[in-house]
Amino acid sequence: MNFLELFIVAMCLSMDAFAVSVCKGLSAGRINRSHALLCGAYFGGFQALMPLIGWAVGVRFLVYIEHIDHWIAFVLLGALGAKMIWESCQKEEGIEASFAPREMLPLAVATSIDALAVGVTFALLEVDIVSAVLCIGVTTLVLSALGVWIGAVFGGRWKSRAELGGGVILIILGSHILVEHLGLFR
């Protein structure tokens, strides 16, 4: 997986955290720099940790699933993309305005579950996990911090569009991996 593909995955994985950050900024009303950085640190940290855990699990089972790894990557990325598209069409839920750990921790875990599955995919594709974790963590940190500010200024207009776009891109990336491994367009 090259840097551009890795960055696209990082952007897609960041969309849930970005959307929640926009809602946090919207619900908080008045925000400051520490709110944005705190939100970015929580979401970026968990988005970096989860693929690392998924990768560690995937590496253990790689020898058993090598011959179908491209199908697993296709199914995981496709399912995650479809989930994001479905969520983009659902009614928005209210998010608590607090930035306290009891509010932020469950949100950070919930928005990074998808990254766990992507980590398994990284193991199957033999992606450099250090580069992947850094790219995903930093991208999510920046987008989440920006999301808080955007939410405070503009409101939640872009939440569903961000999730929809991220979902479509994950499905395309999963399909690209499958087509590439099957050698359909050589």
C-alpha atoms as one frame of an Amber mdcrd trajectory, in Angstrom:
protein
   0.000   0.000   0.000   1.574   3.285  -1.073   1.445   6.559   0.873  -1.488
   7.971  -1.095  -3.601   4.866  -0.461  -2.611   4.929   3.208  -3.541   8.607
   3.474  -6.914   7.918   1.833  -7.579   5.142   4.372  -6.567   7.530   7.168
  -8.960  10.179   5.848 -11.792   7.664   5.606 -11.198   6.312   9.099 -11.108
   9.878  10.408 -14.583  10.698   9.111 -16.461   9.255  12.104 -14.203  11.116
  14.521 -14.500  14.268  12.415 -18.292  14.028  12.427 -18.416  13.536  16.204
 -15.973  16.419  16.653 -18.213  18.681  14.579 -21.110  17.719  16.839 -18.987
  18.338  19.950 -18.157  21.817  18.676 -21.791  22.419  17.803 -23.081  21.282
  21.202 -20.377  23.088  23.192 -21.078  26.438  21.590 -18.107  28.300  23.050
 -14.871  26.414  22.595 -11.194  27.131  23.045  -7.947  25.688  21.729  -7.745
  23.094  24.515 -11.159  21.656  23.539  -9.997  21.137  19.964  -6.653  19.632
  21.001  -8.260  17.368  23.600 -10.777  16.059  21.086  -7.984  15.533  18.537
  -5.806  13.724  21.078  -8.569  11.342  22.159  -9.725  10.495  18.655  -6.246
  10.487  17.085  -4.836   8.338  19.882  -7.535   5.696  19.642  -7.533   5.741
  15.833  -3.797   4.967  16.022  -4.102   2.340  18.763  -6.899   0.260  17.231
  -5.198  -0.591  13.903  -2.110  -1.572  15.862  -4.193  -4.032  17.906  -5.923
  -5.323  14.753  -2.576  -5.716  13.002  -1.157  -7.683  15.962  -4.122 -10.065
  15.831  -3.957 -10.328  12.031  -0.234 -11.149  12.008  -0.863 -14.119  14.318
  -3.366 -15.645  11.894  -1.738 -14.587   8.616  -0.302 -17.996   7.813  -3.789
 -19.545   7.982  -5.522 -17.040   5.724  -2.863 -15.949   3.210  -4.626 -17.539
   0.253  -7.831 -15.550   0.829  -6.352 -12.330   2.249  -7.543 -10.167  -0.660
 -11.116 -11.389  -0.170 -10.952 -10.621   3.546  -9.622  -7.113   2.832 -12.383
  -6.598   0.261 -15.127  -7.768   2.647 -13.828  -5.806   5.655 -13.320  -2.534
   3.773 -16.582  -2.986   1.860 -18.551  -3.678   5.043 -16.993  -0.700   6.822
 -17.761   1.514   3.844 -21.355   0.295   3.686 -21.733   0.906   7.430 -20.477
   4.459   7.040 -22.859   5.091   4.139 -25.779   3.692   6.162 -24.864   5.833
   9.177 -24.701   8.928   6.971 -28.382   8.424   6.153 -29.527   7.973   9.764
 -31.002  10.628  12.024 -28.352  12.451  13.994 -28.082  11.715  17.686 -27.378
  14.403  20.249 -23.873  14.479  21.672 -23.004  15.680  25.167 -21.200  19.036
  25.228 -18.713  17.925  27.902 -15.071  17.224  27.102 -14.574  15.233  30.319
 -12.904  11.801  30.078 -16.187  10.017  30.957 -17.687  11.537  27.795 -14.668
  11.446  25.493 -13.397   7.917  26.176 -16.543   6.071  24.994 -16.742   8.305
  21.918 -13.087   7.679  21.087 -13.532   3.916  21.399 -16.794   3.903  19.426
 -15.360   5.929  16.532 -12.219   3.777  16.296 -13.730   0.281  16.175 -13.578
   0.384  12.365  -9.841   1.001  12.599  -9.453  -2.318  14.423 -10.746  -4.179
  11.368  -8.545  -2.097   9.081  -5.569  -3.117  11.224  -6.329  -6.763  10.450
  -6.405  -5.810   6.770  -3.010  -4.113   7.157  -1.564  -7.388   8.447  -2.967
  -9.232   5.434  -1.539  -6.688   3.012   1.791  -6.522   4.882   1.540  -2.757
   5.358   4.279  -0.992   7.343   2.317  -0.654  10.584   4.408   2.172  12.038
   3.777   4.401   9.025   0.118   3.419   8.979  -0.440   4.112  12.686   1.340
   7.466  12.490  -0.560   8.516   9.379  -3.943   7.518  10.807  -3.269   9.037
  14.231  -1.992  12.374  12.949  -4.675  12.669  10.269  -7.421  11.963  12.798
  -5.918  14.343  15.348  -5.843  17.207  12.836  -9.293  16.527  11.380 -10.881
  16.100  14.812  -9.386  19.337  16.103 -10.614  21.115  12.969 -14.006  19.442
  13.366 -14.524  21.006  16.791 -13.871  24.447  15.343 -16.022  23.806  12.280
 -18.879  22.592  14.487 -18.691  25.666  16.671 -18.651  27.991  13.665 -20.768
  26.325  10.982 -22.819  23.638  12.702 -23.418  20.047  11.623 -24.046  20.537
   7.892 -21.099  18.391   6.737 -21.424  15.457   9.140 -23.438  13.109   6.919
 -21.552  14.096   3.756 -18.228  13.298   5.407 -19.441   9.838   6.469 -20.971
   9.163   3.048 -17.779  10.145   1.211 -15.595   8.111   3.556 -17.813   5.047
   3.076 -17.751   5.261  -0.706 -13.960   5.615  -0.735 -13.479   2.566   1.540
 -15.655   0.453  -0.768 -13.656   1.629  -3.795 -10.355   0.896  -2.032 -11.531
  -2.603  -1.020 -12.639  -3.285  -4.589  -9.300  -2.027  -5.904  -7.429  -4.444
  -3.613  -9.568  -7.369  -4.797  -9.238  -6.499  -8.498  -5.479  -6.007  -8.122
  -4.973  -9.380  -6.383  -7.176 -11.244  -8.845  -5.284  -9.677 -11.750  -8.434
  -8.703 -13.623  -6.953  -5.641 -15.341  -3.453  -6.662 -16.359
